[in-house]
């Protein structure tokens, strides 16, 4: 499978966004636990 640099950058961006979302969810879950 051959990816162009543009495609690589796009999938990298998506991976980063997913990573941020996951850590954000974890942070909110932890905050919810401490508040509860």
Order of alpha helices (4+ residues) and beta strands (2+ residues): alpha
